[in-house]
């Protein structure tokens, strides 16, 4: 028997911790060793470290201490520090998720070191290059060797960019996570400990993207829109630390919102399950709303998850009506995404 397959996984933001948790739990069943690198891109405890403990996964083998917070500074610093880790660890694959600065930095570093790159959630496009995430997605896809796509549309996006080798439609790994951890989510009674009135319907709100919270005029428009749409709901708002800072900096009122600290993953799943409406600028939360059978309003002018729009579960805030009555989205799979990825990694490694 040869040596086990060894992968280095790089994560830096909340959704990536959750996706990595699924693969981390399943990898030993396939005889795969994993080195986990936490870049520190999300550096608040409530947005990062708590996810490792609550999901029952071993904490990161490496955690970087980033000094730079600009896009360029952060990306460059991660590349430099990740290269030092690659010098110490002999890995067969570098695994990255999604579209963060951590994703791009790790993918570029590994590719330059001739370590094959596996991109999970490949092929997503909002077609808005003003979003830093769009640049990260495109560049990461073009240096990756295995591209695991959550939808058929994402496969088609890659084909339009002449990326056809190593492309696989495997479904959505976040669906795996929802199914894997569903039983561990706290019961509805826990909302009352957060001061939420169980007799009133909940609209769950999240806001964190720079183009929303960094522009005070847009932020005020978004908040006014949420208040207008949510008149019949209690507006439960687990507020991102940077969003709170920007509201304080710009003297933006948060009147009308039931503010919470950032919630752990399992608590958020319970809130999503309880909600009657979700309003968010998060790509991940758009999908999670669908997984829990809750309609969503996306507080952006575009979305990379176009199938949630066409299936009637989601609409942009610039549209007054949903496209149709809600219907299932077959593209997201059956919750076996992680198994398909791990099996393909074994098959593809020489």
Secondary structure by P-SEA (a helix, b strand, c coil): ccccbbbbbbbccaaaaaaaaaaaaccccccbbbbbbbccccccccccaaaaaaacccccccccccccccaaaaaaaaaaaaaaaaaaccccbbbbccccaaaaaaaaaaaaaccbbbbccccccccccccaaaaaaaaaaaaccbbbbccaaaaaaaaaacccccccccccaaaaaaaacccccccccccccccccccbbbbbbbbbcaaaaacaaaaaaaaaaaaaacccccccccccaaaaaaaaaaccccccccccccccaaaaaaaaaaccccccccaaaaaaaaaacbbbbbccccccaaaaaaaccccccccccccccccccccccccaaaaaaaaaaaaacc
